[in-house]
Amino acid sequence: MRLDMMQHTLRPLQKTTCRLRLFNWAGIASTLLLLLVEPVYSQSSGSPTDRSTPDRLMPVNAAEVNASPSQVVIPIADLEQTQLPALDESYTLGAGDRIHLDFFSIPEYTGDAQVLADGTLNLPLIGNVSVKGKTLHSAADAIETAYGQLLRNPIVTVSLIRPRPLRVGIAGEVNRPGSYAMSLRAAEGDAEEFQWPTVTQVIQAAGGITQQADVSQIRVQRIQESGELKEINIDLWELLRDADLSQDMPLRDGDNITIPVARSLQPAEATQLSSASFAPDTIQVSVIGEVMSPGLVEVPPNTPLNQALLVAGGFDRRRAKTSQVELVRLNPDGTVTQRSVPIDFTRGISEESNPILRNNDVVVVGRSGSAQFSDSMNGVLETLGRILPFFTLF
């Protein structure tokens, strides 16, 4: 009885063991079949096929890939994957960009590469491939075409890991015109995305606009992929009045910004511009002569002359000529102008009696008549004091 029960219990186990053995033999047979089937090189270049139906690619020995010390590609197993979210399709590659190459079914080729100074990538077996000025998609097509001489229908995906700083030029009514390297900054938050520098950010980097800037007629020149020069007009007044963020356009590598001189600017507009985010925080004005604290003072943009006098401590009442001061100004064309400005602290902003100051203006406070007479008499007495001891010798 017990023997029958044991046989009844072991019979299902025997069947399970048999099935496992059959499964193991089937797995071994499948593995041997895959090892016997080896891909071969394709002798024709071919064109990239549809990515949804890829062909089998040629495997490459990892030792051969890393044999040359001049190769830039790093095996994916030896690097930490910290790819940045993809930028928009308009981004074009240039020297200094670090990218990630993903070869379908060839992990030995997959890895990171950096665009060299000549705008090329140094890739295994095929050498240099030019990607300068190409988008990520067109760069992938160029790499696929190059590898098409060795592989059968290669499929490559290119993604950006670390973008290079963008070079942007700015001229006209900014405090420090010139060329600037602007980095692509990451937005804050859990899902970081790298952002293009904008027009106002470049203006801020250039020290802000001058008080003669016409922000309604800003021009951005951009070279297209075809080589054609395109000009884009920007009106930052619409940004200030209507919060139109489209006017603060994102820039691209090689863009040039020009800010012209304003023909006329109302005091209310000047005040509004001085409080804009792309205006400088302060300007420097020299107040010299008969004031309590003569020297260089820093005041907000569009500060009137009366306010600069007060920042310098006000008039020295014993010596200052309080009726008028001299305003010396260095003009953008290199000329220097000087004019007398009557002083009346009860007057508001006025070009005649209380003009708005510009960066590097010089305010000269002269001496009063009594101060001039006193200084003259002191000079005479000092001279006589030096001469009289000489006569006492005789």
VOLUM-590918 format. One record per atom (N, C-alpha, C, CB): residue in one letter; y, z, x. Coordinates in pm, whole numbers, plus 50000, padded with zeros to 5 digits. Atoms other than C-alpha are relative to their C-alpha. Glycine has a CB too. Layout:
# VOLUM-590918
aYZX/...
This chain:
# VOLUM-590918
m498795000050083/m500005000050000/m501255000050086/m500015012149906/r498854999649912/r502455009750275/r500124987250082/r499925012050091/l499975012449922/l501474978750475/l500604988749919/l498594996150046/d499425010650085/d502304956250180/d501505001849985/d499335000149861/m498564997550013/m505674973250138/m500734996050126/m500275014649967/m499345003649875/m506524968650508/m500074984850014/m499255006150119/q499975014749991/q505564931850496/q501044994349904/q498614994149968/h499015004750096/h507674927550186/h501435002150051/h499825007249866/t498674997249946/t510644943450367/t500344991150119/t500105014550041/l499745007749880/l510304923950693/l500124985049972/l498905002350101/r499995014450027/r509864889950526/r501434994249992/r499264997149869/p498625005549999/p513654885350449/p500635000250137/p500895007949904/l499454999549866/l514534896550801/l499504988650085/l499675013350067/q500565011349924/q512194870450947/q500704986949962/q498484998849974/k499305012250042/k513874843750737/k501414999450059/k500074999249846/t498644999749944/t517344855150854/t499984996950148/t500655013649976/t500115002749856/t516244854851218/t499754985350025/t498875008450063/c500295014449984/c514924820051177/c501264991749979/c498914995549902/r498765007450025/r518204808351029/r500985001350116/r500665004949871/l499124998049886/l520164823551318/l499594991650118/l500035014450039/r500485008249890/r517984806051569/r500354985349978/r498485001650017/l499665014050028/l518494772951393/l501504997650019/l499584996249855/f498535001349984/f522284779351388/f500374999250148/f500745011949933/n499705000049856/n522334787151762/n499624986850062/n499265011450070/w500405012949943/w520384755751847/w500954988849956/w498554996549959/a499055010450047/a522714735051629/a501325000950076/a500255001449848/g498764998349924/g525804750051806/g499874995050142/g500435014550001/i500225004749863/i524314743252150/i499964984950004/i498705005850058/a500095014650003/a523534707552053/a501374993749982/a499064995449888/s498655005550021/s527084701751926/s500845001150126/s500715007349885/t499234998249877/t528564715752248/t499614989850105/t499815014150055/l500465010049902/l526384693352465/l500494986149964/l498485000050009/l499545013250043/l527364663352255/l501474997950035/l499794998249849/l498585001049966/l531104670752306/l500214998450149/l500755012149951/l499865001049856/l530624674852681/l499614986350052/l499195010650069/l500445013149954/l528834641652710/l500994989049967/l498664996649939/v499025010250040/v531644622952532/v501295002650075/v500255000249844/e498814998249918/e534504618852784/e501024989249968/e499634999750151/p498945010250023/p537844601852714/p500274992350127/p501305006749950/v499705008949888/v538984573852938/v501474996449998/v499124987249996/y498605004849992/y542334560653061/y500154987249919/y500414997650148/s499655012550067/s543984534152858/s500794991550096/s500795002549869/q499325008949904/q545094504353067/q501244993649940/q499064989350048/s498825006050062/s547694492352817/s500985010949966/s499624991949873/s498964990050025/s551024509652765/s499985004549856/s501384994450035/g500074996450140/g550834508452389/g501315005749949/g498905009949977/s498834993850062/s553424522252148/s499555012749931/s500694990449899/p500374987350063/p553494557652009/p499564997949857/p501175009950004/t500525001350136/t551434560151695/t500605010449910/t498485001149998/d499554990150097/d552094579751382/d499525013750041/d499514996549858/r500354986549955/r552174616751468/r499015006749906/r501255008650011/s500934993850094/s550084624551161/s498554995950027/s500374996449859/t501355004549969/t547054604851296/t499904997550149/t499644987349921/p500035001949854/p546954611251674/p498644995850050/p500435012650069/d501235003449932/d544364595551903/d499695010550105/d500094986050064/r500434990849895/r542404614852165/r500724996450130/r498464999550019/l499275002249878/l544434619052486/l499165003450120/l501285008150001/m500734997949878/m543274619852845/m500245013950054/m500394989750103/p499794987049937/p542684654952986/p500284998450147/p498785009149979/v499605000749860/v544154661853329/v499685013350066/v501514996650014/n500314988049923/n543074686653595/n501295007750029/n499274996550131/a498814991849978/a545564715553616/a500365000750147/a499805013949946/a499714999649856/a545234716053996/a500764987750043/a498715001350081/e499275012249965/e546404679854010/e501435000549948/e499284987849943/v498654999350057/v549384687353785/v500925008250089/v499965006049860/n499174990849923/n550644715554008/n499914997550150/n499615014149971/a500195002349858/a549794699454342/a501324997250070/a499054988550022/s498755003949934/s553294685654412/s501035011049985/s500534986849942/p499004989450011/p555954712054497/p501304995249938/p500285005850135/s498745005050055/s558724689054369/s499984999049849/s500314986550057/q500085001250143/q557494689254012/q500675011949934/q498554998949956/v499234989950068/v559604708653765/v499225006549887/v501284994149947/v500734994950114/v557094713253484/v499205012250039/v499084989249941/i500734987649976/i555654748553466/i498905001149897/i500965012349995/p501084998550099/p552244754253303/p500355010349894/p498705003950069/i499634991250110/i552584770352965/i499375013850013/i499604993849868/a500664987149985/a550174798053062/a500785009350091/a498604998250055/d499284992049901/d552564809853338/d501415003549958/d500044992850130/l498634997250043/l555724813453129/l500005007249867/l500824987049991/e499844992850127/e556984834752846/e500734991149903/e500765013550021/q499425009050099/q557724815252531/q501195006749931/q498944995749897/t498774994950062/t561344822652435/t500864988249958/t500785009450097/q499265011950039/q562364789752279/q501105003549901/q499064989549940/l498894998150091/l565704788352106/l499814991549876/l501344996750069/p500055008650118/p566014775651752/p500674986650029/p500685006949881/a499535013549971/a566604738151752/a501444998249952/a499094989649934/l498655003650040/l570184725651744/l499924987749911/l500924997550123/d500045011850085/d571214697351521/d499684987650084/d501344998249926/e500515012049935/e570094662151601/e501044993150088/e499504990449897/s498985006749921/s573414652551759/s500075005150143/s501345001849934/y499954994649864/y572824673652071/y499394990050097/y499275013750009/t500495009249898/t572454651652378/t499755007650130/t500994988450023/l500424993049879/l570744662452698/l500864996050118/l498534997150029/g499265002349878/g572454665553033/g499505009250109/g501495002049978/a500434992149884/a572094681153378/a500165014949972/a500804996150125/g499974985750021/g571224717953352/g499285004749876/g501385004649995/d500744996150120/d569484717653015/d498565003650038/d500024988649895/r501404996349981/r566154735653012/r499274997649868/r499865014950046/i500695004350120/i563674721152767/i498525003650010/i500174984949978/h501444997750007/h560074726252657/h499314987349954/h499665012049905/l500775012050032/l557604697252653/l498645004349944/l499834990850125/d501284996850062/d554624699852418/d499214987149983/d500215007349862/f500885011750007/f551914673652476/f498845003349906/f499494995950141/f501084997650096/f549504671152185/f498644998550070/f500104990149881/s501374999749948/s545964680652297/s499914999850152/s499234988349946/i500054999349853/i546954682752667/i500765012550043/i500604987050067/p499294987949960/p547814718852749/p500394999950147/p499165012149972/e499665000649858/e547834710153120/e501364993750024/e498944992350075/y498705006549988/y550924688653067/y501115008049932/y499944985949942/t499024992450077/t552644712452827/t500675010550088/t499345006649877/g499274990149919/g555354733852987/g501504997949992/g499554999250145/d498535000649996/d559054738253067/d500464990550109/d500605014050022/a499385008849899/a561294714153257/a501505001349989/a499564985249981/q498534999649998/q564944712953359/q500534986350036/q500515010750101/v499385012949972/v567144682253352/v500755001150133/v500974995749884/l499434999549866/l568134674653711/l501444994750000/l499134991750098/a498595003849989/a571624666453839/a500244985449966/a500515002950140/d499845014350031/d571024629153797/d499614996749856/d499174991550095/g500345002350140/g570014633853432/g498574996049975/g500874989649946/t501415003750015/t566284628953486/t499125012449995/t499564990850115/l501064990049994/l563104649253442/l498964995450101/l499365002349859/n501065003149904/n560554650653723/n498685004549940/n500265006950140/l501214997150076/l557204648453541/l498764996550080/l500024992349869/p501245002649927/p553584648853666/p499544985649987/p498915009349952/l500655013249990/l552034615653773/l500954988349979/l498904999249900/i499135011550028/i554904593953644/i501355001150069/i500214998549849/g498744998549928/g557864608353839/g501185002349908/g500254987850084/n498754997450070/n561444607253711/n500134991649873/n501184997350092/v499715006650127/v562304598753351/v501425003849960/v498965004049888/s498604997450034/s565984595453252/s500115004549855/s500864987450024/v499754994850136/v567014616552950/v501485002949979/v499175012849975/k498574997150011/k570774618853014/k500594992649880/k500734996050129/g499365005950116/g572734612952695/g499074997549883/g500634987450038/k500975002150108/k569584612352480/k499885012649915/k498624996050058/t500334988750087/t568884634252181/t498595004850031/t500144996249851/l501354994749975/l565754655652179/l498944990349950/l499835013649931/h500975009450054/h563964630151963/h499894987450087/h500374996149857/s500065012249917/s564954599952174/s499465003150139/s501404993650012/a500604996149872/a564024619252491/a498485000649989/a500555013650047/a501454999850021/a560564625052346/a499444985849996/a499655007449870/d500455014050003/d560274587652277/d499954994150141/d500914991649910/a499995005349864/a561264579552637/a498845005550082/a501335003350070/i501124994149927/i558644603652775/i498684994049952/i499995015449982/e501215006250053/e555994589452543/e499814985950055/e500054999649847/t500085013649947/t556824554252660/t499575000250147/t501354992849986/a500374999249858/a556574564753026/a498535003750018/a500885010350072/y501414995849989/y553214582052977/y499064990149932/y499825013849938/g500845009950064/g551984553052767/g499274991050097/g500814991649909/q500695007949899/q551004535453091/q498715006750047/q500924997650118/l501184992549956/l548434562953159/l499175005249885/l500425011450088/l500694993950113/l547554577752822/l499964990549882/l500685013149961/r500105008150120/r546474562652495/r500765006949887/r498524997749961/n499164995050109/n549204568552237/n500365014850018/n499304998049867/p499614986049980/p550704600752382/p501005004649893/p500605002050140/i499104994050098/i552524624052144/i500675012050066/i499235004249869/v499244989849930/v555294645952290/v501075005549906/v500654994250130/t498924993450073/t557604671152125/t500915006950102/t499445010249896/v499024994149909/v560814681552309/v500865009849922/v500884989050067/s499144989950061/s562624713752219/s500875006450108/s499165010949928/l499024994449908/l565644730452377/l499775015050015/l501424997349951/i500194985749971/i565134764352547/i501335006450038/i498975002050111/r498714994549957/r568444770352725/r500994988650020/r499855008350132/p499045011049986/p571384746752670/p500965002550115/p500784998149871/r499034999249891/r573764739352953/r501395003049944/r500024986850082/p498624998650047/p577464749052932/p500614986249975/p500855007950102/l499355012550033/l579514721752769/l501364999450068/l500154998449847/r498725002049932/r582514707352956/r500974993549903/r499834991350128/v499025004750096/v585594702852740/v501375000250066/v500005008749870/g498645000749947/g589124692052835/g501035002649892/g500254986550065/i498934997550096/i592334703452669/i501344998150071/i499895014449939/a498685003049943/a595914691652730/a501055001949892/a500044985550057/g498904998850093/g599324695252575/g500515014249988/g499604995149865/e499314987450025/e600834726352418/e499055011949994/e500784999149872/v500744987549981/v598514753452545/v500505006250130/v498434997650004/n499444993049884/n599344779552808/n499284996650129/n499955014849977/r500735003649878/r596594769053052/r499174987549974/r499105011850047/p500775012450023/p595624732553001/p499064997250117/p500954988049979/g500965003449895/g592664719153194/g498614997949943/g499965010950107/s501405001850037/s588874716753187/s499325013549991/s499264990850103/y500654987150025/y586714744953050/y498514997949974/y500665007349882/a501444999750026/a582974752253053/a499755009949888/a499185003850129/m500234991750118/m582034765652710/m498505001349976/m500724994049875/s501414997550025/s578664781752650/s499724999549851/s499575013550060/l500444999750139/l576704777852329/l499575014249969/l498844989849974/r500234986050027/r576784812652183/r499045001849883/r501325007149972/a500964997150107/a574054827951968/a500685008149891/a498785007650055/a499474992450113/a574974840051624/a499245013149987/a499894991849869/e500634987050016/e574274876251546/e499105000049876/e501075011149989/g500944999150112/g571424885451315/g498584998550046/g500324989549895/d501425001049966/d567674884451299/d499624985750038/d499135004849883/a500315014149972/a567494846351291/a501134994150082/a499784991949868/e498935004849913/e569584836551593/e500024984850004/e499835005650142/e499815014449985/e570954801551606/e501184997950094/e500254993249861/f498935002749904/f573034787551889/f501054991249936/f499454993550128/q498895006550066/q576454775951783/q500834992150099/q500865010249928/w499105008049918/w578704748651916/w501345007050015/w500194986049939/p498624995149991/p582104759252054/p500914991549913/p500504999850147/t499105006850092/t584934750351819/t501364997750066/t500165008049870/v498665003249948/v588494737651866/v500795012750027/v500764991049900/t499204987849982/t590074771951818/t499465008550115/t500025008249871/q500564992449889/q587664787952066/q500444994450135/q498475000249992/v499525006249876/v588674763052335/v501495003050018/v499764984749999/i498574996749991/i592364769152254/i500175014450048/i500704998149863/q499944986149955/q591774806552296/q499675001050149/q499045008749919/a500364999749858/a590054800352631/a501134994650087/a498734991850024/a498885005849926/a593124780052737/a501275008349987/a500264986049952/g498834991250007/g595454809552674/g500784999249871/g500894997050111/g499305001250127/g596444800252319/g501054989150000/g500635013149964/i498995010450015/i598994775852187/i501355005150047/i500074995249854/t498624996649972/t602594774952298/t500795000149869/t500634990150102/q499194999250121/q605424780352054/q500554986549957/q501155009550021/q499575013550038/q606164743052052/q498844991449952/q500684993250117/a501195007750034/a602644732951946/a500064994949857/a498755008450020/d500155005850132/d602134709651653/d498515000349965/d500584985249993/v501434998350028/v598794722051519/v499524991249886/v499705014449969/s500405009150108/s598824696651236/s499614986250051/s501124998649899/q500275013349944/q598414666851471/q499105000850124/q501344993050036/i500914998649886/i595644678051709/i499024988350000/i499245013649995/r500915011349985/r593534649451843/r498805003950088/r500744987850060/v501244997949923/v589924651751963/v499404986450029/v498985009249922/q500615012749958/q588564622452162/q498565002650043/q500824993550116/r501434998149975/r584794618752177/r499354986550033/r499305006649878/i500735012149961/i582614593152355/i498704999449922/i499734999750153/q501215001850078/q579894579952126/q498844995950090/q500234989549891/e501195003849924/e576324572752236/e500064985450042/e498755002549918/s499845014149966/s577264535752234/s501034997750110/s500384992149878/g498955001449901/g580074542652484/g501384998349940/g499714988550088/e498725001850068/e582814537552225/e500745013449990/e499794993949858/l499174988150008/l585704562452225/l500505001849856/l501204999150099/k499604997050137/k586294578851886/k501045011050001/k498785004049914/e498934990050010/e589434598451795/e499965006649863/e501384993650026/i500074992250123/i589354626151535/i501275008449989/i498725009149998/n498784992450024/n592464641951383/n499675013549936/n500974992049910/i500234986350046/i592544679651324/i501325005849951/i499385008950113/d498814993450055/d595044698751106/d499665014849984/d500434993649863/l500294985750008/l594844736051177/l500885007249900/l500165006350135/w499224993950107/w597564742750921/w499145001749876/w501244991549967/e500894998750115/e594914736350656/e499045011750019/e499214987049978/l500834988249973/l592784762750828/l500785012749971/l499515000050146/l499194988050020/l595664787750816/l500375002049853/l501274999350085/r499544998750138/r596814780250461/r498855001149901/r500874988149963/d501055001050101/d593594771650280/d498645004750049/d499884985849954/a501284995649943/a590894786250509/a498984988750003/a499455011949921/d500885011749992/d589464751250552/d499304999950136/d500824986849979/l500724998849873/l586824757750820/l499584986650057/l498795008849982/s500385013149949/s586024720850846/s500994994950105/s499894989949886/q499015004049901/q589254716951047/q499705005850138/q501385004249955/d500404994149872/d587854739851316/d498664994150041/d499925015749991/m501235007649983/m585324713651409/m499245004250126/m500314985150006/p500804997449879/p582434719751653/p500214988750101/p498505001349964/l499775009649894/l582864702551987/l498704996150068/l500975005850103/r501155004949925/r580474682952206/r500384998550146/r499484986549941/d499755001449857/d580114678652579/d500834987550027/d498674999550078/g499145011249966/g582884656652718/g501154997749905/g499194987750007/d498875001650093/d585294660952425/d501325003650069/d499805008949875/n498654997449948/n589034660352505/n500935003249883/n500534987950082/i499094995550105/i591614679252295/i501434998150049/i499735014949961/t498585001649969/t595314670352288/t500825006149889/t500374985050020/i499124993450098/i597934692152117/i501434995550029/i499885015750008/p498655005249974/p601344675052081/p501085010549977/p500284987849913/v498834991450022/v604834690252070/v500504998349858/v501134996750102/a499475000550137/a606204699051727/a501454995450002/a499885013849932/r498625004850009/r609394680551633/r500925010649941/r500064987349917/s499224989250059/s610624709051416/s499055010449945/s500954994749888/l500854989150045/l609234742951327/l500895010649935/l499175006050117/q499224990250072/q610644766151064/q499655014250046/q499784998549848/p500304986249957/p610944803651146/p498795006049929/p501195008849977/a501154994650072/a608424812150873/a498694994250054/a500124997049849/e501205006149942/e605924787351020/e499715005650138/e500154984850007/a500194994249868/a606504801051368/a499395013949992/a501335000650075/t500574986650018/t605774836251244/t498544999349960/t500805007749895/q501395001450042/q602594824651075/q499124995650116/q499904990049885/l500775004549884/l601444806751390/l499785011350100/l500704988350067/s500114989349901/s602114837351606/s498915010049964/s501305007150014/s501054990750042/s599624857451400/s498634993549989/s500375006149867/a501285006950008/a596874831151415/a499065004650111/a500204984750008/s500994995649902/s593644838451601/s500044991950128/s498614999249941/f499955008549882/f594264809651842/f501375000550068/f499674985849963/a498724997849932/a597764821751938/a499815010750107/a501105004149898/p500124989649897/p598254842352255/p500445013649945/p500824996350124/d499634986650045/d598534880052214/d501435003450041/d499045010450057/t498674996849950/t601704882752425/t500554988350081/t499975012850087/i499345009049906/i604224862152619/i500815008650097/i500924989549924/q499254992749898/q606134872352932/q501424994850007/q499314998850139/v498565003249994/v609924873452939/v500645009350102/v500685001549859/s499264991849903/s612204885553220/s501365003549942/s500164992550135/v498694995150043/v615174906953117/v500635006950121/v499895009849876/i499394994849877/i617444913053416/i501485002949976/i499824989950117/g498594996750011/g620914927053470/g500215014149948/g500714990149910/e499544986850042/e622604955953294/e499275004949876/e501504999649974/v500804993550104/v619784969853083/v499385012450062/v498904990449941/m500524987449952/m618095003553108/m498724998350083/m499745009249883/s501275002349928/s614694989753226/s499864985250030/s498775005249917/p500085014449970/p615234955553382/p498644996450060/p501134995950096/g501255004849942/g612214934453479/g499234991549901/g499145011850044/l500875008350082/l609274915853326/l499465008349884/l498834994250084/v500514993250119/v608384925752970/v499044990649928/v501175004549905/e500955007550081/e605484914752750/e500295002849854/e498545003750035/v499674998850142/v606294908052386/v499094990549922/v501524996749973/p500805009250081/p604414891652097/p500634986249994/p499825005549858/p499425013350014/p604844854252051/p501044999749887/p498904989649972/n498925001750097/n607914843151855/n500855012649985/n499434996149867/t499114988549999/t609794874651949/t501444995250016/t499625010050113/p498605004249983/p613574870451900/p500645007250119/p500815002949872/l499324994949881/l616014877352182/l500425014749984/l501234991550031/n499554986150021/n617394909552028/n498875010050022/n500565001749858/q501134990949986/q613934924952019/q499615001750147/q498814995049919/a500314999149857/a613324916652387/a501005009250071/a500014986150065/l499014990949940/l616574934452478/l499655014649971/l501414996849947/l500374986350034/l615394965552294/l498755004550075/l499785001249850/v501204996549924/v611994964352465/v500385003750144/v499004988250000/a499534997049864/a613874964652799/a500905012450004/a500754988150057/g499224987750002/g615624996952695/g501384998749942/g500125005250136/g498675002050055/g618744981552546/g501064999150109/g500345011249904/f498895001349906/f622154977152707/f500275013250073/f501264995349927/d499414988749929/d623455000252976/d501465000649956/d499864998650159/r498694999950065/r626525010152777/r501155001950098/r500055010849897/r498924997849903/r628525019853085/r500354987350076/r499605010950099/r499785011549911/r628154986253257/r499764986549933/r499115001250120/a500435012850055/a626754959453027/a501104993149919/a498785001949913/k499185008350088/k628664931252865/k499204997949873/k500384986350068/t500834999750121/t627384936152512/t500314988849902/t500185013249931/s499635010550096/s629074906652345/s499114987750011/s501444996050021/q500855011749983/q626814879652491/q499125001750124/q500864987350012/v500925000349885/v623944872952732/v499754985450035/v498665007549968/e500375013449956/e622724842752928/e498494998249983/e500424997550148/l501415003350019/l619424826352831/l499654988150088/l499694997049850/v500445010449907/v617734806253108/v498574996049961/v500075004850150/r501305004850049/r614784784553002/r499514988350084/r500104995949851/l500675011049932/l612334762853193/l499344991149896/l498965005250104/n500505009250102/n611614732452978/n498694993450043/n501054989349970/p501275006449965/p608244714352960/p500144988150094/p499304995649876/d499815011749913/d609734683853136/d500465003750140/d501004990549937/g499624995549866/g610674705153440/g501475003250016/g499644989850098/t498584996949991/t614384708253366/t500255014749962/t500824990649908/v499614986250030/v616204741653337/v501314999649922/v500175008550132/t498784999150081/t618754749553069/t500495014449999/t499744995049854/q499374986850005/q621204778653054/q501114999649897/q500545004350139/r498954999450102/r623394788752764/r500325014449968/r499574992449873/s499564986850041/s625374818352640/s499635002449854/s501525001750022/v500424996550136/v624064835952331/v500765012449956/v498465002449992/p499304988150051/p626324859252129/p498995010049943/p501054996149893/i500944989650042/i624654892452049/i500565007349879/i499735009950116/d499674992450120/d624704908051704/d498675005349945/d500774991249893/f501284994250039/f621854932051628/f499815000849849/f499865013750058/t500145000250145/t622554929351256/t499534986649948/t501325003649935/r500415013450041/r621644892551251/r498494998450012/r500724989350084/g501425003249993/g618164879351181/g499754988950100/g499474996049863/i500375010749908/i616354851651365/i500914988049976/i498504996049983/s499105011450008/s618794823651439/s500024993250136/s501445004449957/e500005007449873/e618754796451703/e501325001750073/e499724985149975/e498704998649938/e622474802151766/e500235014150055/e501084996649901/s499654986449960/s622704840251785/s498805009050031/s500805006449893/n501184991849974/n619124853651798/n498774991050008/n499815010949890/p501095009949993/p616754826151914/p498655006450031/p500324989450105/i501364995849966/i613014829651939/i499744996750147/i498944993049907/l500245001849857/l611984834052302/l498684992750024/l499995013650071/r501215006949957/r609404813452484/r499475006550127/r500274984950022/n500614994449880/n607024822452760/n500794996150124/n498534995250013/n499295001649873/n608774826753099/n501514998249983/n499454988150074/d498534999950015/d612284827852949/d500605011350083/d500395001649850/v499274989849923/v614864847453149/v501285003349924/v500324995050147/v498804995250068/v617534868552976/v500835007750102/v499655009049875/v499124993949900/v620484877953200/v501125007349926/v500594989250098/v498954991750060/v622724906653087/v501075002550107/v499425013649944/g498924999049901/g626064904753269/g500735013449995/g500994988949979/r499204987749992/r628544931853365/r501254998849913/r500405002850147/s498744999550076/s631484942453153/s501184998950096/s500095013249916/g498815001149915/g635064938153279/g500255012650080/g501214996849916/s499774987449928/s635424974853369/s498965002150109/s499975011849902/a501044998649898/a632094974153555/a500304990850118/a498614996949942/q499675009149892/q633214943653751/q501145005550084/q500384986149944/f498874994349926/f636534960453843/f499555012050083/f501135004249902/s500484988349929/s634774992553939/s499184996050122/s499175008949908/d500825004649887/d632274973854154/d500884994050109/d498964989749953/s499105006049901/s635124954654321/s500735010750079/s501024990749931/m499294989249932/m637064986354398/m499075007750094/m500625009549898/n500964993049914/n633945003154532/n499734992050126/n498695002649924/g500225008449883/g633414973354760/g501155000850097/g499784985749958/v498814999249912/v637004974954890/v500045013450072/v501304998049918/l499964986849939/l636835012154949/l498915001750106/l499865010749893/e501084999049902/e633525009155125/e500354992450127/e498684994549942/t499585007849883/t634954982255351/t501065007550080/t500544986249955/l498974992349931/l638045003355427/l499425012250071/l501085004349902/g500634988549939/g635825033055496/g499334996750131/g499005006049906/r500625004249875/r634085013155763/r501034996550106/r499074988149975/i498975004449905/i637325000355917/i500845011650051/i500904989649935/l499094989149962/l639435032455918/l499475008450116/l500255009049882/p500474992349880/p637205052056159/p500244992350130/p498505003349988/f499745007849877/f637735023456407/f501425001950047/f499724985149976/f498614998349963/f641575027656393/f500305014250051/f500894996949881/t499754986249955/t641375065456440/t499715001950147/t499165009749919/l500284999049858/l640075058856790/l501284997750083/l498924989850040/f498745003049932/f643595046956885/f501105009449957/f500414985549974/
